[in-house]
Amino acid sequence: MRGTFRGTGYLVAGFVGITVVVLAIGNILFSSARTVPYRALDPQAENCRQDAEAGWDVLARPAAGGRTGAVGNDEWAAIDMAGPGARPRLSCSIQRHALPGYRASDGSERRLAYDLAFIELQEDGKPFVLRESCKADQAGCRDEGYGPVRKQVGGRSQLQALLDHLDPARPNYVLVFIHGWRHNADIGDSNVGDFRHYAAHAARFIEDRFAADPEHKPRVTAIYVGWRGARTDETWLKRKLGTVGEWLGTLAALPTLFDRKPVSEAVAPAALSALRAIEHRLRIDKSLPSPKDLPVQGASRMIVFGHSLGGNMLATALQDDLVKKVSSHAPGTYMLPSVGDLVVLINPAAEASKWVDVQRALWRRIPMSFAERASGADYSSGHRFFRPEQRPVLVSVTAALDWPPGGRTETDCKPPKAGTDDTYKESRALVRDGVEYDWATYDLFPAFKGDFRPAADSLVRLGTGRDPHDQCLGSVPLTWQQKTFGWLATLAARGIRVLPFMRTDLEDTRTIGHLDPSRPAQGGGTQNYFPTRPFGTTHELRGRPKGEPNVARKWRVPVGVGQEREIPVDYAEVVGPDAACPVAKDWLATARARQEERDHGGHGTYWASDDAGAAAPALQFLHGFNLAGIAAITRARDPFWNMRAFDTALARHDGFMLSSFICAMNQLVMDDVTSFTPPTPPPGAAGSAAGTPALMPEPVAPSLAQP
């Protein structure tokens, strides 16, 4: 017995020792650059002025053997193909890229082109100065990875170079991407390649819309905001050591979440100020002429994406501003965005409280539950707190795990309207067949915050094949691994659940997209009861099935799932038909109006984007969780969308590369989804004068859903 304990102790000590060594190697010997920018070469440098207008297309060329796109998203492969001169070109703070082979509707062939700019911020938010080429023997000259350079005299920053580059006299379409944990702006970083996909898609969407009107076609500029989200240089380790380096980098990087998250929050004010400088340069930061007016759409548009800790950066930067906007909002007026035209958080690694604070500020302004004992007029006015033309100003999208929210209870085992409710059956089929959810924000983030219950649930799911959140799931066949080690996973989960001093404040330990409104005790989804804590997710996002109008995508049938699902296109394939994005004009106004016609008492609550017909967006947007028995916790016109996404729309932590997702998010900005005109009120509804909100009818009778 003593020998057994001694052997176990040696094993534990050995594991701890190896872990400590790996962490030291990864974070000391192979740490990422802390005070050196990766993409700061002056755009006026000779290397940066090549193909300044036509664009550099080497990244879109096929690799040897004809594999499309293999070079297109690999900067090191492009350097190997184009030679050492490619490295300085990829280090320019502003680059122009192109994809040949786009065929317009008139049959002509042309190139898609876009600008790619970089803004890099130090760990305290300070900007980097541009670099200029120099000779090795000159004072202050050193090699930062792409030849001898020195700080530019005069201290011009990457941001200033970008502002000088943007031309406010012409239309511009600007995309911004703020990366997250384990990423930076280094050569070969996968997020830089992902953002090139986004930029290429945007250039494609713009070309589709302005092929017949090139004079007014906006110039596409993609802006990558870099910060030291990666403390370990995982890109170098993977490139030099292959699979071994990838595993080494992953293990070394896991503990860095503890100090990278505070860094993302420290950088937040500087990042927001840079974004506001850009929108001011583009002249899109205008105020309303008067409270009764609608904003005048300018020639330029701007959409901002934040992924993972990049989403946390944006949520941190905007939290107080949004609370103030809601608190001071005049009922019946249009709420302008806080920055750009729209902010999209993708799988944000941010505490739910940063969203709930905004929801709570709105909750205090308008009555929403009959438990508040307000008058019918007060309830009705709450539906008109925002104008019918209101667009979303902040959208959060997270790859969710359960449906209904929180999982099925025993009262859900017989679905409502069984046999006729296709939406409910589709939801259950997707979850039953396996969901590629975002484990980084669902499991890892709560554990980082001191709540290990989601991790314990995942251990049970992996070890037994049963989802502890699904009380309707019958017996499932077990793999040999589950039969052999399932008991160990269950035992570990039990131990984790009883750890002392566990943090249980859901608003602090759950992320924005994994805090769901509570389901009522009645259960079963038969009636829509208002939750006692009406905070958390508000909408659902799903993929549209193959064969529907305006859905041209690349499909496959994954193993174990009996339906076709979309897969990402290669970079070079963006010019082809699988990346098309039709105009989705008025879809939001139409969806709200159609629902108002069906349910006057709901004022458009539970609208569905597919009601827009041929003008529907590339993904299915659903307001509220009608079939889950939860009353909608937001009004139909609410501009803050916290969406639970199925993996047919957004999968895993890094599964944001589907063309339909890129299209749907850009349609919210690129197309006039409400046209800034009030939707036609239902027959018999009280209207108002032109230019003011149409009044919705009073509820015919009270409902448990919402007043």
N, C-alpha and C positions, 0 to 999 in steps of 0.2 A: 504493500500500500504506500509506504514511504517513497519507494522508487517511482511509483506512478505519479505521485504528487510532484516529485522532483523533476521527472521528465516533462510533465505539463508546465511546470515553472520555467524550464529551459525553453520550451516552445514559445511560451508567451514572451519571455525576455528576448528571444531571438527575433520574434515578429516585431516587437517594439523597437529593437535596435535597428533592424532593417528599415523600418518606417522612418525613424529619425535620420538615418543616413540618406535615404531618398529625398526627404524634405530638405535637408541641408544642401544636397547636390543640386536639386531643382531650383531652390530659391536663393542660393548664394553663387554657386558656380555657373548656373545657367539662368540667371535672372534677366528680365527684360530691361531695356535701357530706361533710365529714370529721368535723365536731363537732356536727352537727345531726341529731336523729332525725326520721324521717318520720311515725311513727305513735305519738306520745307524748301526745296530748291526754287529759287526765284523764277517765276513763269517767263521772265524776259531772258533767261539764260538760253544759250544757243541750243542745247538739247531739248529745251521745252518749247521752242518756237517751230520745231519741225512738224509738218502737217497741222499747223495751227488752226486751219479752217476745215480742211477735208477730213481730218481725224485719222488716228492711228488704228489700223484694223488687224494687227498681228494677234491680238487676243481672241479674235473671232475666227482665226484660221484653223482648219482641221489638223490634227496631229498626223504623223507618219502612219500610213496604213489606212487613212481616211476616216478615223473615228471622229465624228463631228463633235466639237465642243470640248475635246480633251485638253486642248491648249487654251481654249477660250476662257476658262475660269482658273487658270493656274499661271500666276505671274512668273514663277521660276521656270516653268516649261517655256514660257514666252521668251524669257531671257536666254535660255539655252538655244532657242530657235533663232532669235534675232541678233544674238551676240552680246558682248559686254556693254555696248552702248545703250542697250535697253534698260539697264538698271538705273542710270540717271534719269531717263525719261519717265520711268515709273515713280521716281522720287520727286517729281515736280509738284508744287503745291496746287497747280491747276493744269489739268491734262484734257486733251480732246480725243475721244475714242469714236470709232465707227464700226458698223456692221454692214457689209455689202450683201446684196441679194434681195433687198426688200422690193416686192412687186406691188405697185399701187393699183387702185381700182381701174385705172385707165389702161393697165397693161404695161406701163413703163416701169423700168427697173432703176432703183436708186439706192443710195446708202443712208442708213440711219446714223445720226451723229448726236453726240451729247458731250457736255463738259463735265469733268469730274474734279471737284475741288476738295481740299483737305483743310480742316481747322483742328489743330492739336493743342491740348491744354495740359499743363503740368498738374501735379497732384494737388496743388493749392489753387488751381484755376488760372495761374499766370499763363499768358500766351507765349508762344515761341516766336523768335525772330527769323525772318527768311535767311536762307543761306545763298551765297554766291560762289561760283567757281574761283579758284585761286591756284597759285603755284605752291608746291610743297614747302619751299624755303621761305615763304612769306610769313610775317608775324600773324599769329592767330589762325593759321591755316592747319587743318587736320582732316583726316579721312573719317567720315561718318558712315562709311559703308558703300559709297558710290563715287569715290574719288575725293581729292582734296577740296575742301570748302571752308568758308569762314562766315561769321555772322555779317549780314549786310549792314553797311554803314548807314546810319539813320534810323535803324531799329524798326523797319517796316515789318508788320506781322502778316501771317497767313490770312487773317481776317481782312486786313486792309487791302491786301492784294486782291482778294475776292470782291470786296466792295468796289474797287476800281475797275474790276473786270465786268461786273454786272452793269448792263445798260438799261436804265429805267425808261429810256425813250422808246423802247421796243417791248413787245410782250415777252414775258419770261414764265417758264414753268419750272419751279424749284422744288426738288425733293431733298429732305435732310434726313440723315440716318445717324443716330447715336447708338453705338454698339454697347455691349454689356460685358459681363464677367468673362475673363480668360481671353479677351481680345484687345487689340490696339490697332494702330495704323501701319503696322510693319508690312514689309514686302511679303506677299504670300499669305497674309491673314485671310482666313476663309470669309470673314464678314465683309472685307473689302470686295472680294469676288461676288458675294451675295448681293451687295449693293450695286455692283455693275449690272447684275441681272435686273434689278429694280429700275436703274437708269435706262437700260436698253428697252425694257418694257414701256416705260414712260415715253421714250422717243418714238416707239412704235405706235402707241396710242395717239400721240399728238399727230403723227404723220397720217394716220387713218382719218383723223378728224379734219385736217387742214390740207389734204392732198389737192383739193380743188381751189384752195385759197392760200397759196404759199406766202403771199404778201403779209398776212396776219398770223402766220404760224409762229407760236412762241419758241424761243430758244430754251432747250432743256438743260438745266444745270443741276447736277447731283452733288450734294455737300456732305462729306463724311466727317463727322465730329469724332476725333480720336482722343482717348485719354488712357491712362495706364490701368486698364481693366485686367491685363495679364501681368502678373508679377513674375511668373515663370515663362521663359521663352519657349513655349510649346511648339511654335512653328519651326524653330531651328532644330529642336530635338527630333521632331517627326521627320524633317527633311534629311537629317544626317544619320539617324539611327533607325528609321523605319518604324515598324510596329513596336519594338522595344522602347524607342524614344517616345512614342505616343503614349504607351502605358506609364512610363516614367514621368512624363509631363503631367498626365492626368492625376496621378497619385500625389505629385508635388503641389499641384494647383488646388486640390480640394480644400485644404485648410485656409486658403487665401481669401475665401469669401468673407471671413471675419474682418479683414482690414480693407478689402476692396469696396465693400458696401459703404463704409464711411467716406472713402475717397470719392465715390460717385456723388455723394451728397455735398461734399466740400466743393466739388467742381460745378454743382448745379447753378449757382448764381451767375458764374462766368459764362456758362453755356447759354443760359437764357438771355443774357445781355447781348451775346453774339447773334442769337436768332432775331432779336428785336432790331439790332442794327441792320441785318439783312432785309427784314420786312420793311423797315423805314426806307432803305435804299430802293426797294421795289415799289414803294408808295402804296402798300396794301394795308398800312396801319391807320386807316382813316376812322374817324368817329362818325356817328350818325348826325346828320344836319339838325334833326330835332327828334325828340322821343317817339313821335308818331311815324317817322320815316323808316324806310328800309335801306340797308346799305346798298351803295351803288357798286356793282361788280367792276373792278378795274381790269386792265388787260393782262395783268400778271397774277399768278396763283402760287401758293406755297403750302406743301404738306410736310409734316414733321413726323418721323418714325423714331421710336425709342424701344430697343429690345432689351429684355432682362434687366440688368442694372442700369442700362440706358433709359429704360422705362421708369426705373426708380429715380433717376436723375431728373427726368421731366416731371414726374409726380411730385417730387420734393420742391422743385422750382416753382410749380404752378399752384400748389396746394393753397397757400394763403391768398393768392390772387383770385382763385376761383371762389373761395369762400366769401371774399369781399364782393365779387361780382354778383353772387347769388343774393347776398344780404342787402345789396343796394339796388337790385333789379326792380324796375318799375313794371308792374303787371301789365300784360298786353303789349309789351315792346319787344323788339328784337335784341337778343343777346349776341354781341360780337365775340369772336374767338379771342382767346388770351394771347395767342401768337400764331402768325400765319393765317391760313384758312381752316386748318384742321390738325389736331395732334392725335396720333395713333400710338398707343402703348401695346407692344406685342409681347405676350407672356411676361408682364412686368414683375420683377423681383422686388416688390415694394409692399410695405405693410398695408393691409386693407384700410386702416384708419386714414390713410392719405386720400382715399376715395370716400369713405364714410363721412368724413368731416364735411365734404361738399354736399353729400346726400342729406346729412343732418341739418345743414343750413337751409336747404330747400324744404325739408320736412317741416321746419319751424315756420315757414312762410305760408304754406297752404294746407288746408284740411284735406285728409285723404281717407280716413277711416271713420265709419259711423260711430265708433267708440269715442270720437272727439265731440260728439253731440253738437255739431255745427248745423247751420241752416242749409237748406237746399241751394240757396243762391251762393253761399260760400263755397260749397262743393263744386258747383258749376263754374264759378269764377276761377277755381283752381285749375280747371282744364284749359283756361285761357290765360294762364300766367305767362305762357310764351305764345308768340304769334304762330298762325298756321304755316307760315313760310319758314319757321325756324329750322335751321340745319344743325346737325351735331357739331359741337365745338371740341369735344374730347371723347375719344373712343378707346376703350381698352378691350383687347381680345386675348383670351387665354384658352389653351387646349385643355378642356375639362375631362374628368373621368366618369362621373356618375350621371345617370338620368333616370328618374327625375333628380333635380338638385338634392344632394344629400343621399341619394340612393333609394331603392325601393323598400317600403315597409310591408308588413304582412297584409295590410289593407290594399296594397297595390297589386297583389298577385293575380287578380282578375281585372284587366285593364278596363277603364270606362268605355262604354259603347263598343264592346269587343266585336271584332269582325268588320267594323265600319270605320274605325278611326285609324286611317293610314299613317298619319303623322306620329301617333303614339307607337304604332307597331314598328315604324321605321326607326324611331329612337331606340326602342328596346333591342331591335335586331343589331344595330350598330354597337351598342354596349355589350350585348351578349357575345358577339363575334370577336370582341377584343378592341380596345381603344388605345391608340398611341397618344397618351396624355403627356402633359408636361411634368415629369417627375421632379425636375429641378425646383420648380416653385410649389409643387404639391407636397413632396416628401422632404427634400433637402432644406428648403427655406424654413419650415416650422422647426425642424431639428436644430438648425442654426440659431433659432430664436428660443430654444429650450422646450419645445413641445414635440414629443416623440411619438404621439399617437398616430399621425398619418404614416410614419415609417413602420410602426407596428402593424397597422392594417395592411401595408404593402407586403410585409414579410408573410403574413397569413395568406395573402393572395398568391404570392409566389410559391409558398410551400405546400398549400393544400389545393390550389386551383379554384378556391371559393372566395367570392368577394364578400367581406363582412358587412359591406354596405347594402348588399342585395339579399333580402330575406326571402325572395321568391325563387332564387336559383336552386335548381334541383341538383342531383348528383352529377358530377362531371368526371370523365375519364382522367386518370392521373398518369403523368409521365413517370418513367423509372426514377428520375431524379426526385420527383415529389414523393414517390413511395419510399425512397431511401432516406431522404433528408427532410421530409415534410415535418416530422415530429420536432426536429431541431429548430426549424423556423418558427413553429408554433410556440415552443418553449421560450425562444428568444423574444418573441412578441409579448408573451405574458410578463417576462421580466422587465421589458421596456415600459410597459403600461404602468407598473407600480414604482417607477423611479421617483424618489422624493423630490420635492421642490420644483415639480414640473410647472411650466407657465401655461395657463389655460385661457388667457384673454385672446379670443379669436380675432379681434380687430388688430391685435399686435402680432400674433403668430401666423395668421393666414395672409396670403398675398391678395392683391386686389381681385383677381379673377377666381379665387378659390374660396371666397366667403359668399355663401349663398343665403338668401333670406330663409328664415325658418319655415318649415311646412307645418300646417295646422294639425292638431291632435286628431281631428276627424279623419284625415287621410283619405286614400282612395281616389283622389283627384276628381270626385264627383261634383264638388262645389268649390268656388274660388274664395277661400277665407283669407282675410287680410292677416299677414304675419305679425306677431307681437314685436319682432325686431325687423322693421322693414328696410333693411340695409343689405347691400351686397350686389350680386349680379342682377342684371335687368333685362337682358336680351339673349337670344340664341343665334348662332351663326352655323349654317350647314352648307354643304356642297349641293349643287344642283345635279340631278341625274343626267346621265348621258342621253342624248337624243332630244333634250328640250331645246326650244328656240334660243338662238344666240349663245349656245354653249358649244364652242369648238375647242376641244382640249385633247391632251395626250392621255390615253387611258391604259389601264392594265387590270388584271384580275389577281389580287393578292391571294396567297395561300390561306385557306381557312375562312375566307369571306366570300359569300355568294353574290357579290355584286362588283361591278366595275368601279374603279376609283381612279382619280386623276393622279398623274405623276408630274414632277417638274420637267420643263423643257431644258435642253442644253442652251448655253449662252448663244451659240451660233444659230439656234433654231428660233430665236425670238422673232426673226424676220418672217417666219412661216405662218401658216394658218392656225397652228395650235396655240398661238399667243395672241390671237385677235381679242379685241375688247370693244364691243359695240357701244354706241351712245346709249346712256340710260337716263334720258331726259324725263324729269317729273316723276320718277318712280316713287319717291318718298311721299310727295303730295298725293299721288294717286292711291297709294296703299292706305294712307290715313283716311282719305275721303271714302274709299270703298268700304272700309270698316265702319265708318260713321253711318253710312247708308244702311248697313246690316244691323247695327246696334247703336241706336241713337243714345241710349242711356250710358254707353261706355265711352262716348266722345272719341272714338277711334282707338280705344285701348285694344291691345292684342292684334295690331295691324301686322300684315305679312307682306313682304316685298313681292312675292309672286303674284299678288293681286294687280301689279302693274302690267301684267301680260308681256307683250313683246318688248316693252321698255324695262323689264325687270333687270336688276343688276346681276353680276356674274355669280353671286352667292345668294343663299336664302337668308334674309334678315327677319327675325321674328321678335316682336315686342312682347315681353312677359313670358310667363310659364303657365299658360292657360290650362293645359292638360295635366299639370302637376297638382292642381288644387290650390295654387298660390295666387292670390290677387296680385295684379301688377303693382309694383312699388314705385313706379314712375308714371307720369302722365304721357300720353301719346306723343306730345310735342317736346318732351324733355330733351335737352341737347347733350346730356351726359349718358353715354351708352357703355355699360359694363357687360361685355358679351361672353357667354360660355360658348366655346367653339367645339364642334365635333371635329374629328380628325379628317373628315372629308373637306374641311375648310382650312384648318390649322392643326398640325400634328407635332407632338413632341415639343421640346424646347427650341429646337432649331428648324422646325418644319413649317417655315413661313415662306417657302419658295414656290408654291403653286401659282400658276399664271392667273387662275380665277381669283385668288386672294389679292394678288397685286392689282389686278384689274378692279375688283370691287372697292378696294380702299381708294384708288385713284378716281374712280367714278364719282365718289362723294365730293370731290373737289373739282375735277375736270369737267363734269357735266352739271347742268342746272337741275339738280334733283328736286327742287321745289319751284324753280323759275321765279321765285320771289313774287308769286301771285297766289292769292288765297284760293284754296280748292273750292269747288262748287258745293255749297251746303246741301244737305239732304232736303227733300221736299218737305215744306212746312217749317223749316228751321228759320229762326229769326236772323235776318241778315243785318249788315251795317253798310255804311257808305263806302264807296270805293276808296281803297288805300288804308282801311282800318280792318281789324280782324273780324271775320264773320263769327256771329254768336252761335254756339252749339245749343241744341235743344236741351231742356231740362229732362232728367230721368223720368220715365213714365212711372216706374215703381222702384223702391229700394231693392238693391241686390247685395248679396254677401260679398260679391267681388270687390266692388268699390263704389263709392257714391257718385 
